[in-house]
Amino acid sequence: MRNRRALLALAPVALLPACGFHLRGLPEFGFASLYIEAPSGSLLAQQLQRALEGAGTQLLVLREPAALASAQAILDLLQEQQERVVVGLSAAGQVREMQLRLRVRFRLRNPQGVALIPETELLLQRDISYNETIALAKETEEALLYRDMRTDLVQQLMRRLAAAKRS
């Protein structure tokens, strides 16, 4: 009886590979070196560079303009924009709810200019309530939400870079 229960408990685990489930693993890029072209001080570019270098792959990430000639692929971060949009007002006309947006435009190309990923825009948005009596706390919450959105964008960019094929 005890063996039967153990067998029934392990049955779903045995069927898991049959459904196609597997751990994501390390990303595999179609290029050995990547140059990131971004405005100086870009938080997204810095976070992306750290994520690519810490991914456990052999990808060489380049940021110095002198290294551009040795790159097999070039990631152009064309735009990184933070937006705050009021979406809710109180009866007195005071802001009660805002929407935070992080918009990024990028493209991936080879040194000859052939697009590996055409110009693409990614947009993330989060809703945040607002109360002027705790404005300092809301400012901190807003900064944390932008940081989390940047982290999400970096993960999306890494998946797209891994899916891009070299031409």
Salt bridges, closest charged atoms under 4 A:
ASP76 OD2 - ARG107 NE 2.98
ASP76 OD2 - ARG109 NE 2.66
GLU83 OE1 - ARG101 NH1 3.81
GLU83 OE2 - ARG103 NE 3.00
GLU119 OE2 - ARG105 NE 3.07
GLU121 OE2 - ARG103 NH1 3.00
GLU132 OE1 - ARG96 NH1 3.78
GLU141 OE1 - LYS138 NZ 2.98
GLU142 OE2 - ARG84 NE 3.74
ASP148 OD1 - ARG147 NH2 3.81
ASP152 OD2 - ARG126 NH2 2.55
